[in-house]
């Protein structure tokens, strides 16, 4: 591949991306774009970002050779990029630290965010506490019921959690409500979108903040193995950990990239969250991408055991990377993810998030057919403590 | 028909020293079978055009009232295709301009070119798509233009002077001045800046300027109309129809289009 410079000035990745928002929000997006561009070229900002990532988040995270898992599978060497070891237990904070610093630069004192399972909500509430920002988290009523502990966490951190009863009461509805609230308070509020979705410049900005994952991985694997990996695997919901992992490898043709979507109860049953492989082109939450929708264009509910992947859309850059065949997108079912969840716990003593378990499950499949001198890197995007109770219930039923 | 019909009807009303009044109704709220009757009722009440909402699962520019109406309509099985077919059935009997208001995904999924053609055939005169700002309008404007359908643009209180100028320059049919910070039905009081904002829009715009979002009474409508050409009322009308209060709809319309002349006031 030649030099990769997307998105273009208009926030497009080929036909995908863009800024499909009401005029009321356009000035805020323009302001954000300018603030972000200035910050990118400001050494002081970069220094501050690096400081917090190191001293507060705990970066860099290890690239760990999963020797036991590798032995168990018998095939390619499997390495885990340990994003689960970040403060707050997932990659989400790489982005919220960056956006909170930007919020301060723009002179705004309030932030809002949407959350599904509560991971991005917790990461946003955390940086709000750190940087003394007022914080409101929008969360579907159904999700609040399912994730009481995370609601309490956010409140403990000083955030207000606002219940969204509309629609199905999940992530998609929380995002709608956050956008509506933003329209009413755009002058003093920044919206910290949690994934590589939304209108430009969000997909680019979130990617850039998350690409610390892939940049570290690249250096670490070269150091440990003396060569680039043969395959890199990450789970894809909205797609922020995956795009952060993939982006620094996009120009390395020899590195195969795999995005793993949530197959839910099975693609053929229609109960899944595989927007890229099973969705159609459409516009949701400000950008053109692949979307799960019906023939009339109404957005469908996504389905996955993992709340973090339970979203009917996907970041526009993934749709582009899919269309150009740079990244291969596959899906893994709830059942396979659960098996991987247990397998990694038993073999390595690492309990992965259910989201990350999708990537692990696919790595196991892929590694089997590869030779022992080949290497695979899996982005272990988060830790599984938050999922333990849910998995326990599920396993008791079975 | 089309863009010209909007401009002609509006010109006549304004020449007659009436203020313009555009109600919003949710197509399919109460079923599509009552659509013609409702359009006729509004036409007889003296409206200048009708903004016909097509329900979408994720309406980010709408407040609770229109969200709920959209859900009711979706339950009735309303689709964009179904609405266009219904409009076509009675288009010869409709003289009031019809403006479709919906979100871009429905139009995109329908097919941009096909939508513009089918809308023309159904007698649609204008289209409002709130999640298509200037930056993205190329996606739809070419097809609409080819079918003489006005692409009605929105301008907001947050829009910069440069954006206002450019949006006004491109405007067709009328300029939709969002006059609150927020979604449809917002109850925030209209801020002082609204008056200056509307005056500025009038200065730049060669087409009529209508204020919309959050207008729910004759008093509010008159106050805003004093600084522009008229108003768009959505949530209040949707509520009144839903509650079966048709007479109040009529009173709201007729009270709002009256000229503000002291001699005529009690």
Contacts between the chains, C-beta under 8 A, distances in Angstrom:
chain1	res1	chain2	res2	distance
A	10	B	135	6.6
A	18	B	135	7.3
A	18	B	136	5.5
A	19	B	133	6.4
A	19	B	135	5.1
A	19	B	136	6.2
A	20	B	104	5.7
A	20	B	131	4.7
A	20	B	132	6.4
A	20	B	133	7.7
A	20	B	136	5.8
A	21	B	60	7.8
A	21	B	131	6.0
A	21	B	133	6.5
A	22	B	60	7.3
A	22	B	61	4.9
A	22	B	130	5.0
A	22	B	131	6.1
A	22	B	133	7.1
A	22	B	154	7.0
A	22	B	156	7.1
A	22	B	178	7.7
A	23	B	130	8.0
A	23	B	133	5.1
A	23	B	134	7.6
A	23	B	153	7.9
A	23	B	154	4.9
A	23	B	155	6.1
A	23	B	156	4.5
A	23	B	158	7.8
A	23	B	159	6.1
A	23	B	163	7.8
A	23	B	167	7.5
A	23	B	178	7.0
A	24	B	156	4.0
A	24	B	157	7.4
A	24	B	158	5.5
A	24	B	178	6.1
A	24	B	181	7.2
A	24	B	182	7.8
A	25	B	158	7.8
A	26	B	133	4.9
A	26	B	134	7.6
A	26	B	135	7.2
A	26	B	156	7.8
A	26	B	158	7.7
A	26	B	159	7.4
A	26	B	163	7.2
A	27	B	156	7.9
A	27	B	158	4.6
A	27	B	159	6.5
A	27	B	160	6.1
A	27	B	163	7.3
A	28	B	158	7.2
A	166	B	67	6.3
A	167	B	57	7.3
A	167	B	58	7.7
A	172	B	58	6.7
A	176	B	58	5.4
A	176	B	59	7.6
A	176	B	60	5.2
A	179	B	60	4.6
A	180	B	60	6.0
A	180	B	61	7.9
A	180	B	63	7.4
A	180	B	182	7.2
A	180	B	183	5.0
A	183	B	60	7.9
A	183	B	61	7.5
A	183	B	181	7.1
A	183	B	182	5.4
A	183	B	183	6.1
A	184	B	181	5.3
A	184	B	182	3.5
A	184	B	183	7.1
A	184	B	186	6.6
A	184	B	188	7.4
A	185	B	181	7.5
A	186	B	158	6.2
A	186	B	181	7.2
A	187	B	158	7.4
A	187	B	181	7.6
A	280	B	109	7.4
A	281	B	108	7.4
A	282	B	105	5.0
A	282	B	108	6.2
A	282	B	109	6.2
A	283	B	103	7.8
A	283	B	104	5.0
A	283	B	105	4.6
A	283	B	108	5.8
A	283	B	131	7.2
A	284	B	58	6.6
A	284	B	105	6.6
A	285	B	58	7.7
A	285	B	60	7.6
A	286	B	131	7.5
A	288	B	108	7.9
A	291	B	105	7.4
A	293	B	105	7.1
A	293	B	109	6.6
A	295	B	109	7.5
A	296	B	79	4.4
A	296	B	80	6.7
A	296	B	81	7.1
A	296	B	106	6.9
A	296	B	109	6.7
A	296	B	110	8.0
A	297	B	56	7.6
A	297	B	80	7.4
A	297	B	105	4.8
A	297	B	106	4.2
A	297	B	107	7.8
A	297	B	108	6.9
A	297	B	109	3.2
A	297	B	110	6.8
A	298	B	56	6.9
A	298	B	57	4.3
A	298	B	74	7.0
A	298	B	106	7.9
A	299	B	57	4.6
A	299	B	58	5.3
A	299	B	105	7.4
